[in-house]
Amino acid sequence: MRRTPQQWLALVQAQSESHLSVKQFCLEQGISMSNFYKNKATFKPETSIATTTVVSPFSQVYLADPDQQKSRPLQNIKLNIGNIELTLDGQTEVNWLVSLVEQLA
């Protein structure tokens, strides 16, 4: 059974509050200890269900309204990767940019 990060966080918190050993808790829940520890390691101790986010190396990108694209000049594209900043011309071909992102992933 696949579980969401929120479900794993709830299991980690439930184990902590149950005062059961991890082994006993996993037996009762029908999950392997290795999966429990692997998923537990993804959460910081102060993480709560309300603030859980999935960490991704990518930033969310919003597409501009097509009507706005006609009235605004093209702008440069800036990619920040660690301490490196890559600036691309606003007319960079989309396929080339997709290929670049795929290779960086």
Secondary structure, 3 states (H helix, E strand, C coil): CCCCHHHHHHHHHHHHHHCCCHHHHHHHHCCCHHHHHHHHCCCCCCCCHHHCCCCCCCCCCCCCCHHHHHHCCCCCEEEEECCEEEEECCCCCHHHHHHHHHHHC
